[in-house]
Amino acid sequence: MQAKPGDRIVIEGHRVGDPTRDCKVIEAHGRDGGPPYLVRWGDSDHDTLFFPGSDASVRPSRAKKG
């Protein structure tokens, strides 16, 4: 998985009815945009270091370039 600051990481619930969580990537600390990521969680506004699992996917930022 690769992500850059501004991208969102979405984590699907593990069981039926579990919520989907998301966080915004603040910094990528791994090689070439790999984990771990410093993220800000959307539901709690807390910053944490995050190693995504197989239930996570990256949603690229829609920020304009240039």
N, C-alpha and C positions, 0 to 999 in steps of 0.2 A: 504494500500500500504506500502511495506517495500523496502528500498533501502539502499545501503552502499556506502561509498566513492569509486568513480571510475565507478559506474553504470551510465547509461544514462537514462534520462527521456525524452520520446518523446510525444509531444502534437500535436494531429491531428487538422487540420483546421476545423472551424465550418461550412463553406460554400464551395460549389464547387469552386475550384480555389484558396482557401486560402492555404498559405504555411504550411507545417509541420515544427514545431520548435523542437529543442532538446537542452538539457543542461546536463552538467556533474555534478554529485553529489560530492560536496567537503566535506560536513559534514551532518550527520543526527542528528537532535536535538530532535526528538521525542523518545518515549519509543520503544525499540526493533527495531530500524531502521525505525520508522515512521516519518511522517512530523511534523514540517516543516524541509525543507532541505535548506542548503546553496548550491547554484548551480552557475555554470558559463555557461552562454548562448553561444551556438555555433555561432550564427549569429552576436553577438555584443561584445563578450568577457567580458561582465559585470557580476559581482557577485551580486546575490540577494538572499533574503530569499523567499522561494517558498512553497506554499501550493497547491499541485496538485489537479485538479478536475477529473471528470469522463472521460474526454477526454485524460487523460494522462496514459501512460504505462511505465513500467520499463524494460530496456534492460540491463541485468547483464553484468558486466565487464568481459572481456575475459582474464584478467590477470592470469598468472600461480600462483598457490599456492605452497608454500614451499620454 
